[in-house]
Amino acid sequence: MKIPRKTKAGSAYARLLGSFAVGVALGLTAAQAVAQTSTRAPEAGAAVIEEVTVTATRRAEPLSKVAISISSFSAEDMESRGLKSFDDLVRLTPGMNLSRQSATGANQISIRGIASTAGSGTTGVYIDDTPIQVRNLGFGSGNSFPGLFDIDRVEVLRGPQGTLFGAGSEGGTVRFIQTEPDTHRFSTYARSEVSSTKNGSPSYEGGVALGGPIVADKLGFRVSAFYRREGGYIDAVDGTYSIVDPTGALYGNSVAFNRTSTIEKDVNWNRTIALRAGLKWTPNDSLTVTPSVFHQKHHLNDGAGDVFDVALSNSGNRNYARQYYKLGDPSTNPLLNPIDVPNNAYGDDEFTLSSVGVSWDLGNVELFSNTSYYDRTAVQWYDYTKGYAQYYSPEFFLAPDGSSTGTYPTMGWKSMSRYGNTQGNLVQELRLQSKDQAAKSPGWSAGSMLTTARRLSSRSARTS
């Protein structure tokens, strides 16, 4: 059986104001991965080798000419491989690892084995040109990742990438690049899916993106909406148990469990909702302005995730369950304290990214500006009822002779912890870089970034 570890309550608060970074990059530069092109028309029936372009160094160059290690996934790649979330993408990226802590909602991303659980992160996470990685602070620190819908491509740049992507990119950088509005033609993209899980609830998703010119060649728009629900397959149950083998040598058969009730079926489901709207304004041939707003909310119905109790489950029949405790009513049981907690250990992770990008062609050089604000609130509950009861009231589980009483905490007992995290990042970046890629001289980039960041982490525990 899985017993949560007891942790101390506390909170941590950090505010970083006016951190200023200046970076200059000289040398061959890499490129923005958009289209895949071929230099001349192929003969009829001839095979075509398409060249991939990437934006690893914030410039557009063929992948074959970029002297760093890059994994690039286009929208077509992700759809053909069935990638639905960042976790799916991690499994296909050599050298990248993502670990999650279901109790607190924390996660840790590392590239080339470089990771840290304190202070600044070691892997940069970007949506377009805005860094959104979290600073490791207090309880439940973890990044939020956008769903893989209406994403033009994802680039994984193995580090160090500190010169162009800041101090948080020692191990590398992950960039989610959204599809830009088009001022020339209309386009629509839609995706839907339904699937079933044996002894579980169904999963389904639906999304649509629409864009095109409002004023031909001058003003274009793009809007998208996405919904995905992944069904659960683990039941939340109550019952009694008896210890068969105190040594645990029989593994799951070391404990015999008798279910008395099923409180909630398929408790481990989750849901993602995302909305985006963007404009592209080109008043002349040299100036482009791209304002956009992106909002996403991820809901996890129960914080224990995919954890199940072996003694309660039948793996051969794919019938899984875990223990569950429902909050009692102090008005009918005077031994209980009134507390304001949910019955299920749900989690909500919600963010809004507002940004304005400007690109100005000055002839031999280009000037880029990105002004953005990232606002995020994350809450994760976790149920410590049995762990707290075993720690503070061991006599409830042990008979006078030291044998097990064969009971769980009675219905009504409840102990929950709440982990809260908020982020507020204001970013202003200016970058000037050479434009002529045909020139024999090395390309160059020079820029500055001003960041004001707010970070709050907290934990509270409540017991009935």
Sequence and secondary structure as in RCSB ss.txt:
>XXXX:A:sequence
MKIPRKTKAGSAYARLLGSFAVGVALGLTAAQAVAQTSTRAPEAGAAVIEEVTVTATRRAEPLSKVAISISSFSA
EDMESRGLKSFDDLVRLTPGMNLSRQSATGANQISIRGIASTAGSGTTGVYIDDTPIQVRNLGFGSGNSFPGLFD
IDRVEVLRGPQGTLFGAGSEGGTVRFIQTEPDTHRFSTYARSEVSSTKNGSPSYEGGVALGGPIVADKLGFRVSA
FYRREGGYIDAVDGTYSIVDPTGALYGNSVAFNRTSTIEKDVNWNRTIALRAGLKWTPNDSLTVTPSVFHQKHHL
NDGAGDVFDVALSNSGNRNYARQYYKLGDPSTNPLLNPIDVPNNAYGDDEFTLSSVGVSWDLGNVELFSNTSYYD
RTAVQWYDYTKGYAQYYSPEFFLAPDGSSTGTYPTMGWKSMSRYGNTQGNLVQELRLQSKDQAAKSPGWSAGSML
TTARRLSSRSARTS
>XXXX:A:secstr
         EEEEEEEEEEEEEEEEES        EE SS   TT     EEEE TTSS EEGGG  S EEEEEH
HHHHHTT  SHHHHHHTSTTEEEEEETTTTEEEEEETTB  SSBS SEEEEETTEE    B SSS       SSS
EEEEEEEES  HHHH TT SSEEEEEEE    SS  EEEEEEEEE  TTS  EEEEEEEEEEEEETTTEEEEEEE
EEEEE   EEEEEEEEEES TT TTGGGGEEEEEEEEEESS   EEEEEEEEEEEE SSSSEEEEEEEEEEEEEE
S TTTT   GGG BGGGTBEEEE   B  TTT TTS      SS  EEEEEEEEEEEEEEE SSEEEEEEEEEEE
EEEEEEEE HHHHHHHH GGGTB TTS B      TB  EEEEEEEEEEEEEEEEEEEE  TTSSS  EEEEEEE
EEEEEEEEEEEEE 
